[in-house]
Every structure is written in structure tokens, then in C-alpha cells.
Amino acid sequence: MLGDIAYSLISAGYKMPKSVKAKIERFFYQSYIAELLKKLRINCVLDVGANIGTYAQNLRKLGYKGHILCFEPHPEIFPTLQKNFKHDPLWRGYNLGLGNEDALAAFHFNTYSELSSFLVPEASMPKTVNSCEVKIKPLDSLLDEILTLVPEPRIFLKMDTQGYDTEVVKGASKCMDKVLCLQSEIAVRSYYMNMPSYLDALRYYETLGFELVDLFAASRNPEGCVVEYDCLMVRSEIN
């Protein structure tokens, strides 16, 4: 019945408003995340590129009650993140970036804070307004602390670092066996210099034993074409 109605609307030239379409896509994405967390019995979410903590807040709204560890290098954004998790005993935050080494690196502030990155933006990006050096640590160096907080972690690694996701994973070689699933933002069209393509990123994650289970549009251009996907990958042996 619903299928017939849908075909009738399409044949009559009805076009769904972009705002409605985005909400429907968001609903399916959030539903999938909630089911995945329950299915894999995730008890520790690593939110890399947390910004002000919106992703973590949404996890709580979805009913996730486990540990959340947020990593956000932006020094001007981190205080807001702190405010958002201060009343949640299982939610912690770290004012640093994750990468492949223990170092200081240039972090480029964007007009839109969520677009700030360790990578230099292409000319088509909104203007970079400033930059400063911030700490980068490999996830491996924080493993002991994670194990103290969550003795038997079942980890979901969520990454949204504006082109730096694969570097985050490279710095987690000693603890990737504890990561049961990951979410990475992969680019069909790159807005940052030296950002890996979506195909290269997927191939790299597959070499580590992860299998693609779904893709959700993270951003689209004005014509409606996908620019970035949030890819969800699960360890092959448990999928």
C-alpha cells in the first residue's frame, strides 16, 4: 500500500523537500547505530573529533549508557565540550588530537569549527581563520588509561577528523584488536590537501580485518550529490 502511494507521488512529479529527506536519512542512520551498539555489546565509545560533544549527546538519547571518551584538539571548543559532559560520570574528554605519533602539530581553525583540521584545506573550503600548535598522541599511548576505566573494553571507534581518520587508526596498532567496529568519515570529494580518497580509506580498513556494513551520507553538495560518507565497519569475524 505505502509502496503504491510512493510510486504515485513520484510519477506525479512530487519531490520530497530536502529538509524532510535529511531527517529521514538521519533517522535510519541513528537507528542503525543504536542497533549496532546493542548487537556488539559496546561498552566504550571513542569519539575522535568530538567538537562540542553532539555525537556523544545523541548516543545518550539513543539509550547508550556505557563509557564515552571524547578527543577534541580545538582549544576554543573544548571548554564547551567540558560543560556538556561534566554531569555525566561515564563521559570524559581530552583536549588533544589522535594521530600516528606523539608530537605537536599545526591545527587549522575554520570559520565553522567542525571543519577545522590538521590538514590544509583546499581553496574551495570556507576560510581558515587561524592556526596553532596542539598536542597529538597515538591511541596506543592511552590504552592503559582506557583499560583502567573499562577493564574489558568492547570499543566502538568513531572518527570525524576532517581527513585525518586513517592517521588515527595508524596510531592504534596495539589496541585495534579491541575495536569491534568503527565509523569513519570518508571523502568522495576531498576538501583538504593529502586527504585519502574514500576507496583508499576503505581498502586500508579492510586490511585491518574490518568489513563494510553500511554507508550513510554525511554531506552533500547543492546538487544533492554525496561529498562525504560515514562508513560503518565491523570486524569480519563477528559480522
Disulfide bonds with the S-S distance in Angstrom:
none
